[in-house]
Structure formats: C-alpha cells, structure tokens
Amino acid sequence: TGGLFVISLDRVESRRKQMDLLAEALDLDFTYINATDAQSSGVYGLQRVERIIDRVRWQRNRLDEEDLEDGSVVASNHPSPSESNPNYILDAFPFKWSKDVLDNLADPLANELGISGSDYWTLELDRSQSGEGLDEAQAWEAQHLMPSHWQDETWRNSREAWVNLAFVRNTLETSQHLTPGGVACADSHIRAIREIIRRKLDSAIIFEDDIDIEFSIERILQHEWPFLPPTWDIVYLGHCWSSTEPFQPFLDPKATYLRRTQHALCLHAHAISLRGAYKLARFLRSPDYAYSRPVDHLIKDLVQMHYLESYTFVPALVVQTKEEESQIKVGQMNSAWKDMSGEWLVDSTKERI
C-alpha cells in the first residue's frame, strides 16, 4: 500500500498514544489526518459542520431550473409513507446523480477532480485556510443563498431545523437526523480519501484511532492480496453489523479470508485503491447524496447499488476497541457493542503490548 492514514482528533492524545504503540509493535508508519471536530472552532470545526448540515437541508428543499428544463428531475415529486415502516418516507425529495458522477463513471481516472457539487459548500472555508482567492467561493455563495431565518438561534435549536437521515437514494428516516458528530466523521473520511488522490497513491489503508490489529496482519495481507482483481475499489479489513459476510464464498479457492462484500458497516479499517478514491470522491460530493447519512452507510449503499467493487476480510483483521467515549455520539460509551459483535482477534497486538 502507498500509505497508512489514521483519522484522529489531535485533542485526544490518549488515542494517538495507543496508535503509536500499535505502530511500534507492528513496525508500521502511520500518517495522522486531523479529524474534523464538531466540538472545536476553526475551519475544520463546528462552523464547517453546521454549513454542511444547512446545505443538505437546502439541497433537499430546492429544484434547479436546469433540472426542470432537462426533465431529469420533476417538480411533481410525491413523497409517500412506507407501508412497512411508519418512520420511512419514500421518494421524499428529488434525487439524481450529478453530471460529475455520470460523466466519469466509465473511467474514474480519466479526469482530475476539480471542484464540483458539495465541494462548494465548504469552499469558502477551504480557500481561507489555504490562502487562495475567495472570489469563486463567494460568488457561489451569493448565487445560492439560504433562508435568513436559518441563522436564528432559536430556530436552529428547534426540531424544525433537524435534517433527517436518508438511505438508499431519497428515502427519509424521520426518527433520526444528522448530528454534528456524524457529519464531522463523514467529512474526516472524505478528506482522507482526497489525500489519497492528492498524493496519487496506488492505494492506501485508512484507520480510525480506536482499534486493535491482528498481530500477523502483514503475513495475512501478503497471502490474500494477490487474489484481488485489479478493478477493486475498497477492501474492508475491519467491519461491523456484517453477520452475512461469513456465508459469502471465498474470492479464490486458495484464499482463506477474502470474500466479496455483501453488507459491511463501520470504517475503522479499510483499503481504498486510487480508482476507488476517485469514484468515492465524486459520489460523496454529488449534492443529493452528499452527507445525507452516516458515512459508512453512504459507502455501504454504493456497494449494494453496485457502484463500488468491494471485498471483505472474514474474520476481520482489525476491530474497534470501544474502550473510550465515542467522539461521534458524545458522552456515550460503546463497550457493549463489542460483546454483541462477536468479532475478536485471534492474536491481539494490544494484548501483546
């Protein structure tokens, strides 16, 4: 792999110390990516997260004139309640994949990313951080104004301001809404994917910072990796809510871990090819899809819609420790989840340490 990235909040020193111990024990070289932090200020803090949530709400409430003209989205969209679940609203908002996605689907590596879709939602912040000119970002903001009352603090704290989670394409889950922690997590992973592209790495592994790793991971990867087809996009080294994965056939008669992905969640350890990074970057910035649900669900849905070629290691080579407070659901301890998952390492590096 061309890089080993760890998404980590720089203010949580205990996690970085644990990752440094893992790196030393396994003779690995991690590159830390400072996570977007909904509990801090600055370009990658709460202001960024709130802008993203506002733009998801704004995107669902509008129709471009060009959409109406080309007939790809119709104004007479008719949301309807699901007969199987009263919390679901089907066809809840107009949806289409961006031209950026569709034009590059056949050959993801043919064109550079450029700026498109939800890139504009945070472009002003990004340009102010990099020192680049703000004219393009400010012009876009001026042409895409949001309702002024959205800035009223009373309204922002009301239930009316909630932005419900979506799934598949445009079905809404009315009992759940986007949270600052969840959006910050998604933004962190998107920035890590962009780093693969910026460095033009053939592939990279992205870790979260609350993990334990199989001590023999290098030997296992060396044995299994040749079985992957050259067209792979993403490989789950760790996963959760994946009880169906053990029933999938091995990728090769000689493989002992690799299987095609059917249903995998959690992104605490996964490899992404350069081809996969370009595909993900474009899908995850398509305005009707961007930030619309937790990032592991965004990617899982792309796999199940057959837009991504994905494989899974079963059993997992990396597991979440769930020993500290969640940085997504603030104040929540998740140790009970590990007992439910049934995913344990054969030879834990943390236990060896």
C-alpha positions in Angstrom: 0.0 0.0 0.0 1.1 3.5 -0.7 0.1 5.0 2.7 -1.3 4.2 6.1 -3.6 7.0 7.3 -5.1 7.4 10.8 -8.1 9.7 11.2 -7.7 11.1 14.7 -8.7 14.1 16.7 -5.5 15.9 17.7 -7.0 16.9 21.1 -7.5 13.2 22.1 -3.9 12.4 23.0 -4.7 9.1 24.6 -5.8 7.6 21.3 -2.7 8.7 19.4 -0.5 7.3 22.1 -2.3 3.9 21.7 -1.9 4.1 17.9 1.8 4.9 18.3 2.2 1.8 20.4 0.5 -0.3 17.7 2.7 1.2 15.0 5.9 0.4 17.0 4.8 -3.1 17.7 3.9 -3.8 14.1 6.7 -1.8 12.6 4.2 0.5 10.7 4.5 4.1 9.8 1.2 6.0 10.3 0.3 9.4 8.8 -2.2 11.2 11.0 -5.1 13.1 9.5 -6.5 15.6 11.9 -10.2 14.8 12.0 -13.0 17.4 11.6 -14.0 18.3 15.1 -17.6 19.4 15.8 -16.5 20.3 19.3 -13.9 22.9 18.2 -13.8 26.1 16.3 -11.8 26.9 13.2 -12.0 25.8 9.5 -12.4 22.1 10.4 -14.6 22.7 13.4 -18.3 23.3 14.2 -18.7 26.1 11.7 -17.8 23.7 8.9 -20.2 21.1 10.2 -23.1 23.5 10.5 -22.5 24.8 7.0 -22.7 21.2 5.7 -25.9 20.4 7.6 -27.5 23.6 6.3 -26.6 22.8 2.7 -28.0 19.3 3.0 -31.3 20.8 4.2 -31.1 23.5 1.4 -30.4 20.9 -1.3 -33.5 18.9 -0.4 -35.8 22.0 -0.5 -34.9 23.2 -4.0 -35.0 22.4 -7.7 -32.6 23.9 -10.2 -34.2 25.5 -13.2 -31.9 23.3 -15.4 -33.3 20.2 -13.6 -36.8 21.1 -14.6 -35.7 22.0 -18.2 -33.9 18.8 -18.9 -36.6 16.6 -17.4 -34.1 14.7 -15.2 -36.0 15.8 -12.0 -39.7 16.5 -12.0 -41.4 19.1 -9.8 -44.4 16.9 -9.1 -42.3 14.7 -6.7 -44.8 12.8 -4.5 -43.4 11.7 -1.1 -45.3 8.7 0.3 -45.2 6.9 3.7 -43.8 3.4 3.7 -46.3 0.7 4.3 -43.7 -1.4 6.1 -42.3 1.2 8.4 -44.2 4.4 9.6 -40.9 6.2 10.1 -39.9 5.9 6.5 -40.9 8.4 3.8 -40.3 7.1 0.2 -39.3 9.4 -2.6 -39.0 12.1 0.0 -37.1 14.6 -2.2 -35.9 14.9 -5.8 -32.8 12.9 -6.5 -30.3 12.5 -9.3 -26.6 11.7 -9.6 -24.5 14.7 -10.5 -23.2 15.1 -14.1 -19.7 14.9 -12.5 -20.5 11.3 -11.3 -22.1 10.1 -14.5 -19.5 11.6 -16.9 -16.7 9.9 -15.0 -18.2 6.5 -14.1 -16.8 4.5 -17.0 -13.2 5.7 -16.5 -12.8 7.3 -13.0 -9.1 8.1 -13.6 -9.5 9.9 -16.9 -10.1 13.4 -15.4 -8.9 15.4 -12.5 -11.4 16.0 -9.7 -11.7 19.8 -10.0 -14.4 21.4 -7.9 -18.0 20.2 -8.1 -21.1 19.5 -6.1 -20.8 19.8 -2.3 -17.2 21.0 -2.6 -18.8 24.4 -2.9 -20.5 24.1 0.5 -17.2 24.5 2.3 -15.1 26.1 -0.4 -15.0 29.5 1.3 -13.6 27.9 4.5 -11.1 25.8 2.5 -9.9 28.7 0.5 -9.5 30.9 3.5 -7.4 28.1 5.1 -5.2 27.6 2.1 -4.8 31.4 1.3 -6.2 31.0 -2.2 -8.6 33.6 -3.6 -12.1 33.7 -2.3 -13.8 35.2 -5.4 -15.1 31.9 -6.8 -16.4 30.7 -3.4 -18.1 34.0 -2.5 -19.7 34.2 -5.9 -21.2 30.7 -5.5 -22.5 31.6 -2.0 -24.1 34.8 -3.4 -25.8 32.8 -6.1 -27.1 30.1 -3.7 -28.5 32.0 -0.8 -30.1 30.2 2.2 -33.1 31.5 4.1 -32.1 34.2 6.6 -34.1 32.7 9.4 -31.9 29.6 9.4 -29.3 31.7 11.3 -31.8 32.4 14.1 -30.5 30.6 17.2 -34.0 29.7 18.4 -34.9 28.2 15.1 -31.6 26.3 14.8 -32.3 24.7 18.2 -35.8 23.6 17.2 -37.0 20.3 15.8 -37.9 22.1 12.6 -34.2 22.5 11.9 -33.5 18.8 12.0 -32.3 17.2 8.8 -33.5 13.6 8.7 -31.2 10.8 7.6 -31.7 9.4 4.1 -30.9 5.9 2.9 -30.7 4.1 -0.5 -31.3 7.3 -2.6 -34.1 9.5 -1.3 -35.9 7.7 1.4 -36.0 9.5 4.7 -35.8 8.0 8.2 -38.0 10.5 10.2 -36.9 9.2 13.6 -33.2 10.0 13.0 -31.4 13.2 12.0 -27.9 14.3 11.0 -25.8 15.1 14.0 -22.7 17.3 14.2 -20.5 14.4 15.3 -21.7 12.2 12.4 -21.2 14.9 9.8 -17.7 15.6 11.2 -16.9 11.9 10.9 -18.1 11.8 7.3 -16.1 15.0 6.4 -13.0 13.4 8.0 -13.2 10.3 5.9 -13.9 12.4 2.7 -10.7 14.4 3.4 -8.7 11.2 3.9 -10.0 9.9 0.6 -8.9 13.2 -1.0 -5.5 12.8 0.4 -5.1 9.5 -1.5 -5.9 11.4 -4.7 -3.7 14.4 -3.8 -0.7 12.1 -3.3 -1.6 10.0 -6.3 -1.2 6.8 -4.3 -2.0 3.5 -6.0 -3.8 2.5 -2.8 -3.9 3.3 0.9 -5.3 2.0 4.2 -7.4 4.3 6.3 -7.7 3.5 10.0 -9.7 5.2 12.8 -7.9 5.6 16.1 -9.8 3.3 18.4 -8.6 -0.1 17.1 -6.7 -3.2 17.7 -4.9 -5.1 14.9 -4.3 -8.8 14.3 -0.6 -9.2 15.0 0.0 -11.3 11.9 -1.8 -8.8 9.6 1.2 -8.3 7.3 1.6 -12.0 6.6 -2.2 -12.4 6.0 -2.3 -9.5 3.6 0.7 -10.8 1.7 -1.1 -14.1 1.2 -4.5 -12.7 0.3 -3.8 -9.5 -1.7 -2.8 -11.3 -4.9 -6.3 -12.7 -5.1 -7.9 -9.3 -5.6 -8.8 -8.3 -9.1 -7.2 -5.2 -10.5 -10.6 -3.4 -10.6 -11.1 -3.4 -6.8 -12.2 -0.2 -5.2 -12.5 -0.8 -1.4 -11.4 -3.7 0.9 -12.8 -3.9 4.4 -10.0 -5.1 6.9 -12.5 -4.4 9.7 -16.3 -4.2 9.8 -19.4 -4.4 11.9 -23.0 -5.5 11.5 -21.7 -7.9 8.9 -23.2 -11.2 10.0 -23.9 -12.2 6.4 -20.3 -11.9 5.3 -19.1 -15.3 6.6 -21.6 -17.0 4.3 -20.1 -15.4 1.1 -17.8 -17.7 -0.9 -14.0 -17.1 -0.8 -12.7 -14.9 -3.6 -10.3 -17.7 -4.7 -10.1 -21.4 -3.8 -6.7 -20.7 -2.1 -8.0 -17.6 -0.3 -8.7 -18.0 3.5 -10.1 -14.6 4.3 -11.2 -12.6 1.2 -14.8 -12.6 0.2 -17.0 -10.3 -1.9 -18.8 -7.7 0.3 -22.5 -8.1 0.8 -23.3 -5.9 3.9 -20.5 -4.3 5.8 -20.6 -1.2 8.1 -18.0 0.7 10.1 -14.9 2.2 8.6 -12.3 1.7 11.3 -10.0 -0.1 8.8 -10.3 -0.3 5.0 -8.1 -0.1 2.0 -9.0 2.1 -1.0 -7.5 2.0 -4.5 -6.8 5.2 -6.4 -9.6 4.2 -8.7 -11.9 3.7 -5.8 -10.8 7.1 -4.2 -11.8 8.9 -7.4 -15.1 7.2 -7.5 -15.9 7.8 -3.9 -14.9 11.4 -4.0 -17.3 12.0 -6.8 -20.2 10.1 -5.4 -19.8 11.5 -2.0 -19.9 15.1 -3.3 -23.0 14.5 -5.6 -25.3 17.1 -4.0 -28.4 15.0 -3.4 -26.3 12.2 -1.8 -23.5 14.2 0.0 -23.5 13.9 3.8 -27.1 12.5 3.7 -26.4 9.7 6.2 -23.5 8.3 8.3 -20.5 7.8 6.0 -20.3 4.0 6.5 -23.9 3.8 5.2 -23.1 6.1 2.3 -20.4 3.7 1.2 -22.4 0.6 2.0 -25.2 1.8 -0.1 -22.8 2.5 -3.0 -21.5 -1.1 -2.7 -25.0 -2.5 -2.7 -26.0 -0.4 -5.7 -23.0 -2.0 -7.5 -21.2 1.3 -8.0 -18.2 0.1 -6.0 -16.3 -3.2 -6.3 -15.8 -4.2 -2.7 -14.2 -7.1 -0.8 -14.1 -8.1 2.9 -11.7 -9.9 5.2 -13.6 -12.5 7.2 -12.8 -12.8 10.1 -11.8 -9.2 10.5 -8.1 -8.3 10.8 -8.9 -5.0 12.7 -11.5 -4.5 15.4 -12.7 -1.4 17.3 -11.7 -1.4 20.9 -14.7 0.7 22.1 -12.9 1.4 25.3 -13.3 5.2 25.4 -16.1 7.7 25.0 -17.4 7.9 21.4 -16.3 11.0 19.5 -19.4 10.8 17.3 -22.1 10.2 20.0 -20.6 12.4 22.7 -20.9 11.1 26.2 -21.8 7.5 25.0 -19.6 4.5 25.9 -19.8 1.7 23.3 -18.2 -1.2 25.1 -21.4 -3.3 25.0 -21.3 -3.2 21.2 -18.1 -5.2 21.1 -19.7 -8.0 23.1 -22.6 -8.1 20.7 -20.5 -8.1 17.5 -18.7 -11.4 18.2 -15.7 -10.1 16.3 -12.5 -10.8 18.2 -8.9 -11.1 17.0 -7.0 -14.4 17.0 -3.8 -12.7 18.2 -4.4 -9.2 19.5 -1.5 -6.7 19.2 -2.8 -4.7 22.1 -2.8 -7.8 24.3 0.8 -8.5 23.3 1.8 -4.9 24.2 
